[in-house]
Amino acid sequence: MRFLVMVKSSPESETGAPPSAVLLEEMAKFNEELLADDRIVLAEGLTASAEGVRILFEGDAEPKLIDGPFAESKELVAGVWVLNGASLDDVVELMKRAPNPEEQGGVIEIRPIAE
């Protein structure tokens, strides 16, 4: 099975500032372990929402574009993994070993990919 693992944004990540050198080093080491175990399908960080756009669909009306930045950084995504796993519990246990994505406390969301 494949799973989408989303690292939630924070006010700090939404400034566009890169993660600390220590966090980047810890994340690189963790990703190397995931690669060695054939877990990673994809792993990427995202730019701040200020560089993004949303498309809002409302019935039959022409889609509306909403330029970033977007409010509520806790609802945004700062990075993603697509991982191979045996079950949701398997990936949860794996991601408990991930480096904390934010120095003040981060959030990771895990969702199965519909196959």
C-alpha positions in Angstrom: 0.0 0.0 0.0 1.0 3.6 -0.5 0.5 6.4 1.9 0.6 10.2 1.6 2.5 11.7 4.6 2.0 15.5 4.9 4.1 17.7 7.1 1.9 20.6 8.2 3.0 24.2 7.7 3.7 26.6 10.6 3.9 30.4 10.8 7.7 29.9 10.5 7.6 27.7 7.4 5.1 30.1 5.8 7.8 32.9 6.0 9.7 31.0 3.3 12.7 30.6 5.6 14.5 27.3 5.1 14.6 24.7 7.9 17.6 24.8 10.2 20.8 23.1 9.1 20.3 20.6 12.0 16.8 19.7 10.9 17.9 19.3 7.3 20.7 17.0 8.4 18.3 14.9 10.6 15.8 14.8 7.7 18.4 13.7 5.2 19.5 10.9 7.5 15.9 9.8 8.1 15.2 9.8 4.3 18.3 7.8 3.7 17.0 5.1 6.1 13.6 5.2 4.3 15.3 4.8 0.9 17.4 1.9 2.2 14.2 0.2 3.3 12.5 0.8 0.0 9.9 2.9 1.6 10.1 6.2 -0.3 8.2 6.7 -3.5 8.6 10.5 -3.3 9.8 13.0 -0.7 9.6 16.8 -1.3 9.4 20.1 0.5 7.0 22.8 -0.7 7.5 26.5 -1.0 5.4 28.9 1.2 1.7 29.3 0.2 2.6 32.9 -1.0 3.9 31.2 -4.1 0.8 29.2 -4.7 -2.7 29.6 -6.0 -6.0 27.9 -5.3 -8.8 27.3 -7.9 -12.3 27.6 -6.5 -15.1 25.8 -8.3 -18.6 27.0 -7.7 -21.3 25.3 -9.7 -21.2 26.2 -13.4 -19.4 29.5 -12.9 -16.0 30.1 -14.3 -13.4 28.8 -11.8 -12.0 31.5 -9.5 -8.3 31.9 -8.8 -7.2 32.8 -5.3 -3.5 33.8 -5.0 -1.6 32.9 -1.9 -0.6 33.4 0.8 -3.4 31.5 2.5 -4.6 32.0 6.1 -4.5 29.3 8.7 -1.0 28.0 8.3 -1.9 24.9 10.4 -4.1 23.8 7.6 -1.4 24.1 4.9 1.2 21.5 3.9 5.0 22.3 4.0 6.3 18.9 2.6 5.2 15.5 1.6 6.3 11.9 1.4 4.7 9.1 -0.6 5.7 6.0 1.3 5.2 2.3 0.8 3.8 0.5 3.9 2.1 -2.7 5.0 -0.7 -0.8 6.8 -1.6 2.5 8.3 -0.2 1.3 11.7 3.0 0.4 10.0 3.5 3.9 8.6 2.4 5.5 11.8 5.1 3.6 13.7 7.7 4.5 11.0 6.8 8.2 11.1 7.0 8.4 14.9 10.8 8.1 14.3 10.8 11.1 11.9 12.6 14.3 13.1 10.2 16.9 14.6 9.4 19.1 11.6 9.1 22.2 13.8 11.2 23.3 16.7 8.1 24.3 18.7 6.2 21.1 17.8 5.1 19.9 14.4 2.2 18.0 12.9 2.4 15.1 10.4 -0.8 13.8 8.8 -0.9 10.3 7.2 -3.5 9.2 4.7 -3.8 6.0 2.6 -3.7 6.5 -1.1 -6.8 5.1 -2.9 -5.5 2.2 -5.0 
